């Protein structure tokens, strides 16, 4: 079990969550940046927990730890769409 702690001190099991990685990048003319952050070295990942909660992970390259926070279904849908993940398998996200 990979116990991942959220900013509010609750936690989820990372081994039982579905992980969505960044699939889209923004070209600023010099670098390819995360489409989510548009900052050099900053990235995000999205988790769908076993209890169907959405958790956003964000980190900076070179730092030891990442931060995790719960987000709404609407925010998750936007993140998935922005990163070219198919939303159809998660049609319940609109409920």
ChimeraX commands (.cxc) that place a marker at each C-alpha (Angstrom):
marker #1 position 0.00,0.00,0.00 radius 0.5
marker #1 position 1.31,3.41,-0.99 radius 0.5
marker #1 position -0.24,5.80,1.52 radius 0.5
marker #1 position -0.32,9.32,0.04 radius 0.5
marker #1 position -1.19,12.21,2.35 radius 0.5
marker #1 position -3.25,15.16,1.14 radius 0.5
marker #1 position -2.82,18.77,2.21 radius 0.5
marker #1 position -5.79,18.38,4.60 radius 0.5
marker #1 position -4.06,15.42,6.32 radius 0.5
marker #1 position -6.43,12.81,4.88 radius 0.5
marker #1 position -4.86,10.12,2.68 radius 0.5
marker #1 position -5.49,7.67,-0.17 radius 0.5
marker #1 position -3.87,4.46,-1.36 radius 0.5
marker #1 position -1.83,5.33,-4.44 radius 0.5
marker #1 position -1.55,1.66,-5.43 radius 0.5
marker #1 position -5.34,1.42,-5.81 radius 0.5
marker #1 position -5.78,4.73,-7.66 radius 0.5
marker #1 position -5.79,5.33,-11.41 radius 0.5
marker #1 position -3.05,7.78,-12.41 radius 0.5
marker #1 position -3.37,10.22,-15.30 radius 0.5
marker #1 position -0.16,11.86,-16.49 radius 0.5
marker #1 position 0.39,15.04,-18.46 radius 0.5
marker #1 position 0.00,14.33,-22.18 radius 0.5
marker #1 position -0.05,17.88,-23.52 radius 0.5
marker #1 position 2.67,20.47,-23.55 radius 0.5
marker #1 position 2.87,24.18,-24.31 radius 0.5
marker #1 position 5.67,25.45,-26.55 radius 0.5
marker #1 position 6.73,28.93,-25.44 radius 0.5
marker #1 position 9.25,29.17,-28.28 radius 0.5
marker #1 position 12.15,28.04,-26.12 radius 0.5
marker #1 position 10.88,25.16,-23.98 radius 0.5
marker #1 position 8.10,22.60,-23.88 radius 0.5
marker #1 position 6.18,23.34,-20.70 radius 0.5
marker #1 position 3.42,21.54,-18.86 radius 0.5
marker #1 position 0.10,22.62,-20.38 radius 0.5
marker #1 position -1.22,22.75,-16.81 radius 0.5
marker #1 position 1.35,25.02,-15.19 radius 0.5
marker #1 position 3.09,26.71,-18.15 radius 0.5
marker #1 position 6.14,27.05,-15.93 radius 0.5
marker #1 position 9.59,25.51,-16.36 radius 0.5
marker #1 position 10.05,22.42,-14.20 radius 0.5
marker #1 position 6.53,22.39,-12.71 radius 0.5
marker #1 position 4.22,19.44,-13.38 radius 0.5
marker #1 position 0.92,17.85,-12.41 radius 0.5
marker #1 position -0.64,14.39,-12.28 radius 0.5
marker #1 position -4.24,13.45,-11.57 radius 0.5
marker #1 position -5.41,10.50,-9.49 radius 0.5
marker #1 position -8.81,8.86,-9.36 radius 0.5
marker #1 position -8.97,7.15,-5.98 radius 0.5
marker #1 position -10.76,3.91,-5.15 radius 0.5
marker #1 position -13.52,5.99,-3.51 radius 0.5
marker #1 position -13.92,8.00,-6.78 radius 0.5
marker #1 position -12.33,11.17,-5.43 radius 0.5
marker #1 position -10.12,13.24,-7.72 radius 0.5
marker #1 position -6.71,14.22,-6.37 radius 0.5
marker #1 position -4.31,16.62,-8.08 radius 0.5
marker #1 position -0.60,16.13,-7.50 radius 0.5
marker #1 position 1.78,18.95,-8.30 radius 0.5
marker #1 position 5.54,19.17,-7.98 radius 0.5
marker #1 position 8.64,20.99,-9.12 radius 0.5
marker #1 position 11.56,19.15,-10.70 radius 0.5
marker #1 position 14.44,18.76,-8.27 radius 0.5
marker #1 position 12.27,18.95,-5.15 radius 0.5
marker #1 position 11.95,15.90,-2.94 radius 0.5
marker #1 position 8.24,16.06,-2.19 radius 0.5
marker #1 position 5.03,16.69,-4.08 radius 0.5
marker #1 position 1.76,18.23,-2.90 radius 0.5
marker #1 position -1.66,16.62,-3.19 radius 0.5
marker #1 position -5.14,18.12,-2.95 radius 0.5
marker #1 position -8.68,17.00,-3.73 radius 0.5
marker #1 position -10.36,18.72,-6.65 radius 0.5
marker #1 position -13.94,18.76,-7.94 radius 0.5
marker #1 position -15.31,16.59,-10.73 radius 0.5
marker #1 position -15.60,19.70,-12.89 radius 0.5
marker #1 position -11.90,20.52,-12.33 radius 0.5
marker #1 position -10.94,16.91,-13.05 radius 0.5
marker #1 position -12.94,16.89,-16.28 radius 0.5
marker #1 position -11.18,20.08,-17.42 radius 0.5
marker #1 position -7.75,18.62,-16.51 radius 0.5
marker #1 position -8.46,15.37,-18.38 radius 0.5
marker #1 position -9.69,17.26,-21.44 radius 0.5
marker #1 position -6.74,19.66,-21.44 radius 0.5
marker #1 position -4.36,16.69,-21.31 radius 0.5
marker #1 position -6.12,14.76,-24.10 radius 0.5
marker #1 position -7.36,11.93,-21.89 radius 0.5
marker #1 position -10.54,10.26,-23.07 radius 0.5
marker #1 position -13.37,11.14,-20.69 radius 0.5
marker #1 position -15.96,8.61,-21.98 radius 0.5
marker #1 position -14.82,5.74,-19.72 radius 0.5
marker #1 position -15.51,8.06,-16.80 radius 0.5
marker #1 position -18.95,9.23,-17.97 radius 0.5
marker #1 position -20.14,9.31,-14.34 radius 0.5
marker #1 position -17.88,12.36,-13.90 radius 0.5
marker #1 position -20.82,14.51,-15.10 radius 0.5
marker #1 position -23.05,13.27,-12.28 radius 0.5
marker link #1:1,2 radius 0.2
marker link #1:2,3 radius 0.2
marker link #1:3,4 radius 0.2
marker link #1:4,5 radius 0.2
marker link #1:5,6 radius 0.2
marker link #1:6,7 radius 0.2
marker link #1:7,8 radius 0.2
marker link #1:8,9 radius 0.2
marker link #1:9,10 radius 0.2
marker link #1:10,11 radius 0.2
marker link #1:11,12 radius 0.2
marker link #1:12,13 radius 0.2
marker link #1:13,14 radius 0.2
marker link #1:14,15 radius 0.2
marker link #1:15,16 radius 0.2
marker link #1:16,17 radius 0.2
marker link #1:17,18 radius 0.2
marker link #1:18,19 radius 0.2
marker link #1:19,20 radius 0.2
marker link #1:20,21 radius 0.2
marker link #1:21,22 radius 0.2
marker link #1:22,23 radius 0.2
marker link #1:23,24 radius 0.2
marker link #1:24,25 radius 0.2
marker link #1:25,26 radius 0.2
marker link #1:26,27 radius 0.2
marker link #1:27,28 radius 0.2
marker link #1:28,29 radius 0.2
marker link #1:29,30 radius 0.2
marker link #1:30,31 radius 0.2
marker link #1:31,32 radius 0.2
marker link #1:32,33 radius 0.2
marker link #1:33,34 radius 0.2
marker link #1:34,35 radius 0.2
marker link #1:35,36 radius 0.2
marker link #1:36,37 radius 0.2
marker link #1:37,38 radius 0.2
marker link #1:38,39 radius 0.2
marker link #1:39,40 radius 0.2
marker link #1:40,41 radius 0.2
marker link #1:41,42 radius 0.2
marker link #1:42,43 radius 0.2
marker link #1:43,44 radius 0.2
marker link #1:44,45 radius 0.2
marker link #1:45,46 radius 0.2
marker link #1:46,47 radius 0.2
marker link #1:47,48 radius 0.2
marker link #1:48,49 radius 0.2
marker link #1:49,50 radius 0.2
marker link #1:50,51 radius 0.2
marker link #1:51,52 radius 0.2
marker link #1:52,53 radius 0.2
marker link #1:53,54 radius 0.2
marker link #1:54,55 radius 0.2
marker link #1:55,56 radius 0.2
marker link #1:56,57 radius 0.2
marker link #1:57,58 radius 0.2
marker link #1:58,59 radius 0.2
marker link #1:59,60 radius 0.2
marker link #1:60,61 radius 0.2
marker link #1:61,62 radius 0.2
marker link #1:62,63 radius 0.2
marker link #1:63,64 radius 0.2
marker link #1:64,65 radius 0.2
marker link #1:65,66 radius 0.2
marker link #1:66,67 radius 0.2
marker link #1:67,68 radius 0.2
marker link #1:68,69 radius 0.2
marker link #1:69,70 radius 0.2
marker link #1:70,71 radius 0.2
marker link #1:71,72 radius 0.2
marker link #1:72,73 radius 0.2
marker link #1:73,74 radius 0.2
marker link #1:74,75 radius 0.2
marker link #1:75,76 radius 0.2
marker link #1:76,77 radius 0.2
marker link #1:77,78 radius 0.2
marker link #1:78,79 radius 0.2
marker link #1:79,80 radius 0.2
marker link #1:80,81 radius 0.2
marker link #1:81,82 radius 0.2
marker link #1:82,83 radius 0.2
marker link #1:83,84 radius 0.2
marker link #1:84,85 radius 0.2
marker link #1:85,86 radius 0.2
marker link #1:86,87 radius 0.2
marker link #1:87,88 radius 0.2
marker link #1:88,89 radius 0.2
marker link #1:89,90 radius 0.2
marker link #1:90,91 radius 0.2
marker link #1:91,92 radius 0.2
marker link #1:92,93 radius 0.2
marker link #1:93,94 radius 0.2
marker link #1:94,95 radius 0.2
view
